Amino acid sequence: MTDPVAVVRQFRGVSAADRVRQRRDALLDAGLKALAEGNLASITVDDISARAGLSKRYFYEHFRTRNDLFVTLVERLIEQLTAAVTAPSKAPDLGTYGRLQEAVMGVVSVLIDNPGNTRLFVDTIGGDQLRDTVRRTEHAIAALVIDVTIGDTQVTERERTRLDMAALILVAGAAQAVSDWLDGDIDLSRTELIEEFVRVGAAAFHTILPDL
């Protein structure tokens, strides 16, 4: 006799588990698109559900609150930023400046390619959990940028602290600057914007490690 619990119900060839995953992804994508077009404070569960083409019932199957969805988006953003910053270089012998350039390009590209990602960083309206998650993300990505940039270079604890602070300012500042750039308030091309970030980062790192 077949165990009814083990039966995987399908609808139009799609399993129940796949449908659940598709609905969750649709809600996350809808939330990101809503962020790209507005601000966090104005986005409602009704808006996200409507954009996803789903009823509110499905929203609450996956997320307790609107902020829970945004926290999940930030966690997904961490994965995207980490992958972009640590992507294998096409030119292994880049040197310190080249590694910094690629790391910064990775961060900025993820923010530019989906404006909703940028809004997650710069829109501070939200619950404590969301703000704490954004702060942890900024610190984690800043540390990763340093790791990729300095490679095997040995630094003291104080130098590392100063480098982490400089990278944190760079990452947080990049998010705000990209937001302004997307709004048309910074008159630079994408390439010029990235080059400015790299120059600022290189100058800051050079004051800490002159030989870097």
C-alpha positions in Angstrom: 0.0 0.0 0.0 1.3 3.4 -0.9 2.1 5.8 2.0 0.0 8.9 1.4 2.6 11.1 3.1 5.2 10.0 0.6 3.0 10.9 -2.4 4.3 14.0 -4.1 1.3 15.8 -5.6 1.9 17.5 -8.9 0.1 20.2 -10.8 0.8 20.7 -14.5 4.0 18.6 -14.0 5.3 20.8 -11.1 5.7 19.1 -7.7 4.3 20.7 -4.5 7.8 21.4 -3.2 8.7 23.2 -6.5 5.5 25.3 -6.4 6.3 26.4 -2.8 9.9 27.4 -3.9 8.6 29.2 -6.9 6.1 31.2 -4.8 8.8 32.1 -2.3 11.1 33.3 -5.1 8.3 35.2 -6.8 7.6 37.1 -3.5 11.3 37.9 -3.0 11.7 39.1 -6.6 8.5 41.2 -6.2 9.9 42.8 -3.0 13.2 43.7 -4.7 11.4 45.2 -7.6 9.2 47.2 -5.3 12.3 48.5 -3.5 13.8 49.5 -6.8 10.8 51.6 -7.7 10.0 53.2 -4.3 11.1 53.2 -0.7 10.9 50.6 2.1 8.4 52.6 4.2 5.8 52.7 1.4 5.9 49.0 0.5 3.1 46.8 1.9 2.4 43.1 2.0 -0.5 43.8 -0.4 1.8 45.5 -2.8 4.4 42.6 -2.7 1.7 39.9 -3.1 0.1 41.7 -6.0 3.4 42.1 -7.8 4.1 38.4 -7.3 0.6 37.5 -8.6 -0.2 35.8 -5.3 -2.7 36.2 -2.5 -1.6 37.4 0.9 -2.2 33.9 2.2 0.9 32.7 0.3 2.9 35.6 1.6 2.3 34.6 5.2 3.1 31.0 4.4 6.7 32.1 3.9 7.2 35.3 5.9 5.8 36.5 9.2 6.1 40.2 8.4 7.2 42.4 5.6 10.6 43.0 7.3 11.2 39.2 7.4 11.1 39.3 3.6 13.5 42.2 3.5 15.9 40.4 5.9 15.8 37.4 3.6 16.6 39.7 0.7 19.7 41.1 2.6 20.8 37.5 3.3 20.5 36.7 -0.4 22.4 39.9 -1.2 25.3 38.7 1.0 25.6 35.6 -1.1 25.6 37.7 -4.3 28.2 40.2 -3.0 30.5 37.4 -1.7 30.4 35.6 -5.0 31.1 38.9 -6.9 34.0 39.9 -4.7 35.7 36.4 -4.6 35.1 35.5 -8.2 38.3 34.1 -9.7 40.3 36.8 -11.5 40.8 36.5 -15.3 44.3 37.9 -14.7 45.9 36.2 -11.6 48.9 38.6 -11.4 46.9 41.8 -11.0 48.8 43.3 -8.0 47.2 45.0 -5.1 45.6 47.9 -7.1 44.1 45.4 -9.6 42.7 43.2 -6.9 41.1 46.2 -5.2 39.6 47.3 -8.5 38.1 43.9 -9.1 36.7 43.7 -5.6 35.1 47.2 -5.8 33.8 46.4 -9.3 32.1 43.3 -7.9 30.4 45.2 -5.1 29.3 48.1 -7.3 28.1 45.9 -10.1 25.8 43.9 -7.8 24.3 47.2 -6.5 23.9 48.9 -9.9 22.5 45.8 -11.7 19.6 45.6 -9.3 18.7 49.0 -7.7 16.6 47.2 -5.2 19.8 45.9 -3.6 21.0 49.4 -3.2 17.8 50.5 -1.5 18.2 47.7 1.0 21.4 49.3 2.1 20.5 53.0 2.2 16.9 52.9 3.4 17.2 52.8 7.2 13.5 52.6 7.9 12.7 49.1 9.3 12.9 46.9 12.3 16.0 46.3 14.4 16.5 42.9 12.8 16.7 44.5 9.4 19.1 47.2 10.4 21.3 44.8 12.3 21.4 42.5 9.3 22.4 45.3 7.0 25.2 46.4 9.4 26.5 42.9 9.6 26.5 42.7 5.8 28.5 45.9 5.5 31.1 44.7 7.9 31.3 41.2 6.3 31.7 42.6 2.8 34.2 45.2 3.9 36.4 42.5 5.6 36.1 40.4 2.4 37.3 43.4 0.2 40.3 43.7 2.5 41.1 40.0 2.4 40.9 39.9 -1.4 42.9 43.2 -1.8 45.9 42.5 0.5 46.1 38.8 -0.3 49.0 37.2 1.6 50.4 40.5 2.9 51.1 40.4 6.6 49.6 43.2 8.7 49.6 44.1 12.3 46.4 44.0 14.4 46.2 47.8 14.4 46.7 48.0 10.7 44.0 45.4 10.1 41.6 47.4 12.3 42.3 50.6 10.3 42.0 48.7 7.0 38.6 47.3 8.1 37.4 50.7 9.0 38.5 52.2 5.7 36.8 49.4 3.8 33.6 49.8 5.8 33.5 53.5 5.0 34.1 52.5 1.3 31.3 49.9 1.2 28.7 52.0 3.1 29.7 55.1 1.0 29.5 53.1 -2.2 25.9 52.1 -1.5 24.8 55.7 -0.9 26.8 57.0 -3.9 25.3 54.3 -6.1 21.8 55.3 -4.9 22.5 58.9 -5.8 24.0 57.8 -9.1 20.9 55.8 -9.9 18.7 58.8 -9.1 20.8 60.9 -11.6 22.5 63.0 -9.0 26.0 62.0 -9.9 27.1 62.8 -13.4 29.6 60.0 -14.1 29.5 57.0 -16.3 29.4 53.5 -14.7 33.1 53.1 -15.4 34.0 56.5 -14.0 32.0 55.8 -10.9 33.9 52.5 -10.2 37.2 54.2 -10.9 36.4 56.9 -8.3 35.6 54.3 -5.7 38.9 52.5 -6.5 40.9 55.7 -6.2 39.3 56.6 -2.9 39.9 53.1 -1.6 43.5 52.9 -2.8 44.3 56.3 -1.2 42.9 55.2 2.1 44.7 51.9 2.1 48.0 53.6 1.1 47.9 55.8 4.2 47.8 52.7 6.3 50.2 50.5 4.3 52.4 52.9 2.3 54.2 49.9 0.6 51.0 48.2 -0.4 
